[in-house]
Amino acid sequence: MNRGEAPARKLPARPPAAEEKQSELKEFPSGSGFKKVKNKIKLFSVRLGMDMTFLFLVLLLVIIGIIMMYSASYPSALRYSEDSQKYLISQSMYALVGFVIMIGMSYFDYHILHYLAPFIYLAGLGLLVVVLLMPGDPKRWISLGSFGFQASEVAKFALILSLADWSSKHFRDMHTFKIGVLPPLIMLSIYLVLLYREPHYSGMVIMLILAAVMMFIGGVKLRYFIIAGTLIAVVLLYLVATNQLGYAMQRLDGWGQALTYTTEDMWQKTYQTRNSLYAIGSGGVWGLGLGQSRQKYMYIPEAQNDFVYAVVCEEMGLIGAILILLVFVLLVWRGITISMRAKDPFGSMLGTGLAAQIGIQAILNILVITDWLPNTGISLPFFSYGGTSLIMLMAQMGIVLSISRTSNLEKV
């Protein structure tokens, strides 16, 4: 040893545990198939897993929705089928199917929808055409024996997907009329014409608002929306003047007059909305208690459908109604936050549109049951009875969860 050199340190012997761990690493190297499989099955991991907050909010709304739908539905179910749990059993089965599809969609690579968008749009178009061939008036459902589904629910998703696909592919030119306005307007107009033929005016309103939201976040300039709004107003005035909105005008009769007695005929037309307002008012601050609604006993016809939130207000009161609205707000906010932090424009556009649909329908439904909008048959997401709506909504939430797996957002 030379002068000035430090003596060599003797390394401690490796403990047996370390030797065993090292042998495990040799057996399963970092790039092995075992580790890849192990990572894939980490359903709720932070880095690869779905967004747990969003999943929790979806499940919370589904569970509360089923409970409140059952509370609102059992008088009607008992009267017409002698089985008070008829709607509960059906909706629970739909929710179970929707949950399985939602989890499956969360593993689905949403980028594949880029290639499927044109085919899904054509599928929605075909279903709306088939609806027009169904008997009855208005035409809303495709009936297959005892099973039926509402084609407009599929069409809503098809429209959101198609506009997200188009906007993400041409986002640099969405400010122009040729790219940003004309093609989306054509896609929207085809669906609107078919919905008009059913007629399904509430579906038209929802799709029109959804298209406006998608085009706005896609980069379309504000002046085009002002022009479009003016044209829509002119068309509506023309249709009213030429009496081509007969079915819609029936819906407008009594709008805003539910608590005002004018004629006996008008008093009967506002029967459902008036009893909805009675239910909301009688709930007070704290509500009458779960299951204690009085208006659901045939005063509100089909209370389990579009007017289920009126029963919520009556039984849970102002406090409960606000808490449920808060959950809706949190779900939409979380969905948009996830989408805005996606790693590609397509994910951002698609996720934002799907989350916005929940908020739009919830707002419109509440405006209807409080007589701020005409009674046009707009369902409340996750609450109103209906298998097509519930399964489609949960599948769409699965796509948002798929986006959350790759978004730059910490999963908490």
Residue, then its C-alpha position, 0 to 999 in steps of 0.5 A: m500500500n502506498r503512503g496516502e492511500a486509504p485502506a480498502r474497505k471490506l464489503p459485508a457479506r450479502p444477506p440470504a434475503a438479498e440473495e433470494k431477491q436477486s435470484e427472483l429478479k433473474e428469474f423474472p427480468s424487468g422486460s419479461g412477459f410476467k411483469k407485463v401481465k402483472n401490470k395489466i391486471k393492476l385494475f386500480s393502480v395509480r399509473l395504469g389504473m382507471d380514475m377511482t374518483f370518477l368511477f366512484l362518482v358514477l357508481l354512486l349516481v347509479i346506486i342512488g338512482i336505482i334506489m330513487m327510481y324504485s321508490a318512485s316506481y313501485p305504486s305504478a308497478l303494483r297497479y299495472s303489473e301487480d309486482s311492485q319490484k318490476y322496475l327495480i329488478s329490470q333496472s338492476m339487471y341493466a345496471l349490472v350489464g352496464f357495469v360489466i360493459m363499463i369496466g370492459m370499455s375502460y380497458f378498450d383502447y379508445h384510439i381504435l374509435h378513430y377508425l370506427a367513427p364513420f361506421i358508428y355514425l352510419a350505424g346510428l343513422g341506420l337505427l334512426v331509419v329503422v325507427l321510422l319503419m316501426p308502427g305507432d306515433p310518435k316513433r321512438w323505439i325499435s321493438l324486437g319482441s318483448f325487448g326494445f331500445q331507443a335508437s336516439e341513445v346510440a345516435k347521441f354517442a355516434l354524433i359525439l364520436s364523429l365530431a370528436d374524430w373530425s375535430s381532432k383530425h382537423f383541429r388546425d382548421m376548425h376556425t374556418f367555415k369550410i372545415g369547422v362548420l360545414p361538415p359538422l353541420i351536415m353530420l348534425s342535420i342528417y340526424l336532426v331530420l330523422l329525429y324530426r320525422e319521428p318526431h323526437y324534439s327532445g332528442m333534437v334539442i340535446m343533439l343540437i346542444l351537444a354539437a354546439v359544445m363539441m364545435f365550440i371546444g373544437g375551435v369554431k369561432l363565436r360568430y358562427f354560433i351567432i349566425a346559426g342561432t339566428l337561422i334556427a330562430v327564423v326556421l322555428l318561426y316559419l314552422v310555427a307560422t305554417n303549423q308544421l310543429g303540431y306535435a311540438m305545439q301540443r307540448l308547448d301548451g301550458w308551458g309556464q302555466a302549471l299553477t295558473y288556472t285558465t281553462e279546464d282543458m289547460w288545467q288537464k294538460t298541465y296535470q303532470t307538471r303541476n303535480s311535479l311542482y306540488a311534489i317539489g314544494s311539499g318536500g321542504v328543506w329536509g323532505l318527507g323521508l325515503g319512500q314517503s312521497r305522496q305524489k308518486y301515487m298516480y298523481i305524477p304519471e310514470a313517476q319513474n321516468d322523466f319526473v323521478y327527480a320530483v320524487v327525489c325532491e319530495e322525499m329527500g327535500l332541498i338538502g338531498a336534492i342539492l347533494i345529488l346535484l353536487v354529485f352530478v357537478l363533480l362527475v362532469w367536472r372530473g370527466i372534463t378534467i380527465s379529458m382535458r389532460a388526455k395525451d391527444p386531441f381526440g381523447s380530450m374532445l371525446g371525453t369532454g363531449l361524453a361528460a358534457q352530455i351528462g350535465i346537459q341532460a341533467i340540467l334540461n331534465i330539472l328545467v322541465i320538471t320545474d316548468w322552466l322548459p316545456n314537458t318534452g320527455i328528457s330523462l335524468p341520467f342514471f335515475s330515469y328508468g330505461g335500459t338503453s339509456l343506462i347501459m349506453l351511459m355506463a358504456q360511455m363512462g367506461i370510455v372516459l375511464s379508458i381515457s383516464r388510464t393514459s391522461n396526465l392526471e393523478k388517480v386519487 
